[in-house]
Amino acid sequence: MPRSVEEIRAEQTESATLRNLSAVLDAKLTLASRLGLYEFEAGEEGLADCSEAFRMLGRSERRQIRELINLMCSVPPPEGGGAPPRRTGNRLETGPERARRTAGGDRAEGGTAGRAA
């Protein structure tokens, strides 16, 4: 089943690529939302060439937005539904290792979970 952009953004916390694609998408959405106004204002000022340029830019931005969304949807979700491995220090930390560390502390990293006081 296809994932929504919201689901992809929820997964992006561990993926630099998805964070970067999301940041570009946000910037393009912001720009595309303004280009219609710019086109209108240029037309009101009698600057037909500028108005047409803004219209063409808007069309291009909307096409690129669709391409970005399709690209984001094609990135596979992390295996096992968890986050992909991430580098911590000199090693990769997998989802279960990260879960143990964040749930109660990793003894190797000085955590105190499970120790008697």
Secondary structure, 3 states (H helix, E strand, C coil): CCCCHHHHHHHHHHCHHHHHHHHHHHHHHHHHHHHHHHHHHHHHCCCHHHHHHHHHHHHHHHHHHHHHHHHHHHCCCCHHHCCCCEEECCEEECHHHHHHHHHHCCHHHCCCCCCCC
